[in-house]
Amino acid sequence: MNRLLELETRYNEFIERQDPLEGQRDESLAWERIHMASSASEAWRMAEELGEDPEIAACAAAVHDIGRVVTGRQAGHAEAGYEPAKAFLKATGLFDEEEIEIIAAAVRKHSSKTECGTILEEIVKDADVIDCFRFGYPFDRPEKEQRYHRWKERRMTAKG
């Protein structure tokens, strides 16, 4: 068994402990659970295609919105998620310090869709955009739509 299953189980428990802030959250906790699992799945596939560690990529994608889970707000949630991500990952006991920093950095940078980061950070950004689009979320910023279309073009090119 890989660490993703244990991480998702514990993250679901973490989400369950959050105040639902009925009507005050920018996204429901139900969405946070769905997006966690489906973003992780997308990131796993992308990492395999790119020769990156799929387990770490999926775990990073799973927790990328922890800032929004904690604050209830979309605005500034990536930066707000950095410390909670580190604390949560450490508490799981599943990751070493280097892995915690790598995953937390991807959390912090996932909303910077126009900036180019590490391969892992780019996987998390792409998984986020693709997953939101798949569930009918509109592109609220041009860079998200551009990122989606670049991903689609790469997929078509790879299929030959």
C-alpha positions in Angstrom: 0.0 0.0 0.0 1.3 3.5 -0.8 1.0 6.6 1.4 -1.7 8.2 -0.7 -4.5 6.0 0.7 -3.5 6.8 4.3 -3.0 10.5 3.5 -6.5 10.8 1.8 -8.1 8.9 4.8 -6.5 11.3 7.3 -7.2 14.3 5.2 -10.9 13.3 5.0 -10.9 13.2 8.8 -9.2 16.6 8.9 -11.8 18.0 6.6 -14.6 16.5 8.7 -13.2 18.3 11.8 -13.5 21.8 10.1 -16.3 24.2 10.8 -18.7 23.9 7.9 -19.3 27.7 8.1 -22.7 27.1 6.4 -23.2 29.6 3.6 -19.9 31.3 4.5 -17.4 29.0 2.7 -16.3 29.8 -0.8 -16.5 26.1 -1.5 -18.4 23.4 0.3 -16.5 20.7 2.3 -18.1 18.2 0.1 -16.4 19.8 -2.9 -13.1 19.8 -1.0 -13.3 16.0 -0.5 -14.2 15.4 -4.2 -11.6 17.7 -5.5 -8.9 16.2 -3.2 -9.4 12.7 -4.5 -9.9 13.5 -8.2 -7.0 16.0 -8.3 -4.7 13.4 -6.7 -5.8 10.8 -9.3 -5.0 13.2 -12.1 -1.7 14.1 -10.7 -0.7 10.5 -10.3 -1.3 9.9 -14.0 0.5 13.1 -15.0 3.6 12.2 -12.9 3.8 8.7 -14.4 3.7 10.2 -17.9 6.4 12.7 -17.0 8.7 10.2 -15.1 8.1 11.9 -11.7 7.2 10.2 -8.4 3.4 9.6 -8.7 2.9 9.1 -5.0 4.4 12.4 -4.0 2.6 14.2 -6.9 -0.7 12.7 -5.9 -0.2 13.5 -2.2 0.7 17.1 -3.1 -2.4 17.4 -5.3 -4.6 15.9 -2.5 -3.7 18.6 0.0 -3.2 21.5 -2.4 -6.3 23.3 -1.2 -5.8 22.9 2.6 -5.6 26.7 2.9 -9.2 27.0 1.6 -10.3 24.1 3.8 -8.9 25.9 6.9 -9.9 29.5 6.1 -13.1 28.8 4.0 -11.8 31.4 1.5 -10.5 31.2 -2.0 -8.6 34.5 -1.9 -5.0 33.8 -0.7 -5.7 30.2 0.1 -2.5 28.9 -1.6 -0.2 31.0 0.6 -2.4 30.4 3.6 -2.1 26.6 3.1 1.7 26.4 3.4 2.0 26.2 7.2 -1.2 24.1 7.7 0.1 21.7 5.0 3.4 21.3 6.8 1.8 20.7 10.1 -0.8 18.2 8.7 1.9 16.3 6.8 4.2 16.1 9.8 1.4 14.9 12.0 0.6 12.0 9.7 4.2 10.7 10.1 4.1 9.5 6.5 6.7 11.9 5.1 10.3 13.0 5.9 11.2 16.7 6.3 12.3 17.0 2.7 9.1 15.5 1.3 7.0 17.8 3.6 8.8 20.9 2.3 8.4 19.8 -1.4 4.7 19.1 -1.0 4.1 22.3 1.1 5.9 24.4 -1.5 3.6 22.9 -4.2 0.6 23.9 -2.0 2.0 27.4 -1.6 2.6 27.9 -5.3 -0.3 26.1 -6.9 -2.3 29.3 -7.6 0.6 31.0 -9.4 -0.6 29.6 -12.7 1.5 32.0 -14.8 4.8 31.2 -13.0 6.9 28.2 -13.9 7.9 26.1 -11.0 9.3 22.6 -10.4 7.8 19.7 -12.3 5.9 18.7 -9.2 4.5 22.2 -8.8 3.4 22.3 -12.5 1.7 18.9 -12.1 -0.3 20.1 -9.1 -1.3 23.3 -11.0 -2.4 21.4 -14.1 -4.2 18.7 -12.0 -6.1 21.5 -10.2 -7.2 23.3 -13.4 -8.1 20.1 -15.2 -10.1 18.8 -12.3 -12.1 22.0 -11.8 -12.9 22.1 -15.5 -14.0 18.5 -15.5 -16.6 19.3 -12.9 -17.9 22.3 -14.7 -16.1 25.1 -13.0 -15.5 28.0 -15.5 -12.1 29.4 -16.1 -12.1 32.4 -13.8 -8.7 33.6 -15.0 -7.3 33.5 -18.5 -4.1 31.7 -17.4 -6.2 28.8 -16.2 -7.8 28.4 -19.6 -4.4 28.8 -21.3 -2.9 26.1 -19.0 -5.8 23.8 -19.8 -5.4 24.2 -23.6 -1.6 23.7 -23.4 -2.2 20.5 -21.4 -4.7 19.3 -24.0 -2.3 20.1 -26.9 0.4 18.1 -25.2 -1.9 15.2 -24.8 -2.9 15.3 -28.4 0.7 15.5 -29.5 1.7 12.6 -27.3 -1.1 10.4 -28.8 0.4 11.2 -32.2 
